[in-house]
Amino acid sequence: MIRLRNKPFAALCYRYRSVQEMQKDLQGIANVDDCNAWGLTAEEWREQVTLALKARMAHNVA
């Protein structure tokens, strides 16, 4: 089970973004507005979107 407890941006992505949206996000560069709003580096942004995507895909399969 993937935990999003200490990853608030990942939790937001999990709740409000589709698998397709997150996959598309990960094909480009980090979203500067998201990074600024959530206090994330580009690497942290990518990690959290990836985590949310994995969690969503695991949930959709179960």
Secondary structure, 3 states (H helix, E strand, C coil): CCCCCCCHHHHHHHHHCCHHHHHHHHHCCCCHHHHHHHCCCHHHHHHHHHHHHHHHHHHHHC
